[in-house]
Structure formats: structure tokens, C-alpha cells
Amino acid sequence: METEQSSHYLDIELLQGYLDSLGKPIVEQMFALYCQQVEIYLNDIESAQVHNSLVGWQEHCHKMKGAAASVGMYKLHGQLKLLEHTDESQQQKFVLLTELKLANEQAMLAFKDWLASH
């Protein structure tokens, strides 16, 4: 049984398709890889923010956006789509990055809850 939280953050239809076609062990591996990679993406986005690098910000948001989409984190994907093209100030990007980290944590918890229930 999926929780309301999971469906708020996740593309349940996509994930159920993965589960049905690939099996739970592969979906668990996909999520584990996302968890490893997202740390790198967030560090790279933070570095771009600190150095006020527009190209770096866009590039790393784009990479994380693709990773989020691949594991069905559609709400996080949508947030990254907006961040990738923002023209906010360096200070405002600090706030956006903080919000992104929180959203990522929420999406990861939703994924863990969803996976545990299957």
C-alpha cells in the first residue's frame, strides 16, 4: 500500500513499472546509486553557488534533474527544472540550494517508504 507522501513525491506508475519489469533488487540498486550520486551533484551545485558560476549551476542542476527523473522523483525533478534556468542572485541561490537539499531528503524518504512497502 503506497502512502500519500510517496505519491506526492514519486511517479508511482514509473516505479511500479520498474519493479514489475526489473525486480526489487535492481530497483534497490538504482536507488542506492542515486543516493551515492546525489551527494556529488549537491556538492557540485553548492560549489557553483559559492563560486557564483552560472554555467556550473546550470550543468549540475541539469545532471541532478536527470538522476531524479530516472528514479521517479517527479516533484524534485520539477524543482530542478526551475533551478536549472533561474537567474537569481548568488545569495538567493544559497536559499534555493537549502530548499533543494530538504526536498531531496523528502524525496529519498518517500522512495524508501515506497520501496519498503513493496
C-alpha positions in Angstrom: 0.0 0.0 0.0 1.5 3.3 -1.1 1.5 6.2 1.3 0.1 9.6 0.3 3.5 11.0 0.9 5.0 8.7 -1.7 2.6 9.6 -4.4 3.2 13.3 -3.6 6.9 13.0 -4.4 7.2 10.0 -6.7 6.0 8.8 -10.1 4.4 5.6 -8.7 3.4 4.4 -12.1 7.0 4.6 -13.4 8.4 2.9 -10.3 5.8 0.2 -10.3 6.8 -0.5 -13.9 10.5 -0.7 -12.9 9.5 -3.1 -10.0 7.4 -5.3 -12.4 10.0 -5.5 -15.2 13.3 -5.3 -13.3 12.5 -6.7 -9.9 13.1 -5.2 -6.4 16.8 -5.9 -6.2 17.5 -3.8 -9.3 15.2 -1.0 -8.1 17.1 -1.1 -4.8 20.4 -0.8 -6.7 19.1 2.1 -8.8 18.1 3.9 -5.6 21.5 3.1 -4.0 23.3 4.6 -7.0 21.1 7.7 -6.9 21.9 8.1 -3.2 25.7 8.0 -4.0 25.5 10.3 -7.0 23.2 12.9 -5.4 25.8 13.7 -2.8 28.2 14.6 -5.7 25.5 16.6 -7.5 24.6 18.6 -4.4 28.3 19.3 -3.7 28.8 20.4 -7.3 25.7 22.7 -7.2 26.9 24.1 -3.9 30.4 24.8 -5.3 28.8 26.5 -8.3 26.8 28.7 -6.0 29.8 29.6 -3.8 31.8 30.5 -6.9 28.9 32.2 -8.5 29.2 30.1 -11.6 26.1 30.2 -13.7 27.4 27.6 -16.2 28.3 25.2 -13.3 25.0 25.8 -11.6 23.0 25.0 -14.8 25.2 22.0 -15.6 25.0 20.4 -12.2 21.3 21.1 -11.7 20.7 19.5 -15.1 22.6 16.4 -14.1 20.7 16.0 -10.8 17.4 16.7 -12.7 18.1 13.7 -14.9 19.0 11.5 -12.0 15.9 12.5 -10.1 13.7 11.7 -13.2 15.4 8.3 -13.6 14.3 7.2 -10.1 10.8 8.7 -10.4 11.3 11.7 -8.1 9.0 13.9 -10.2 8.5 16.7 -7.6 12.3 17.0 -7.2 12.7 16.9 -11.0 10.3 19.7 -11.4 12.1 21.8 -8.8 15.4 21.2 -10.5 13.9 22.1 -13.9 13.2 25.6 -12.4 16.5 25.9 -10.6 18.5 25.0 -13.8 17.2 28.1 -15.5 17.0 30.5 -12.6 18.7 33.9 -12.8 18.6 34.5 -9.1 21.4 36.2 -7.2 24.2 34.2 -5.5 22.6 34.9 -2.1 19.1 33.7 -3.4 20.7 30.6 -4.9 22.0 29.8 -1.4 18.4 29.7 -0.2 17.3 27.7 -3.2 20.1 25.2 -2.5 19.0 24.8 1.1 15.4 24.1 -0.1 16.8 21.7 -2.7 18.6 19.7 -0.1 15.5 19.5 2.0 13.4 18.5 -1.0 15.9 15.8 -1.9 15.7 14.4 1.7 11.9 14.3 1.5 12.0 12.5 -1.9 14.5 10.0 -0.6 12.4 9.2 2.4 9.3 8.9 0.2 11.3 6.5 -2.0 12.5 4.4 1.0 8.9 4.2 2.3 7.5 3.2 -1.0 10.2 0.6 -1.5 9.7 -0.8 2.0 6.0 -1.3 1.3 6.7 -3.4 -1.9 
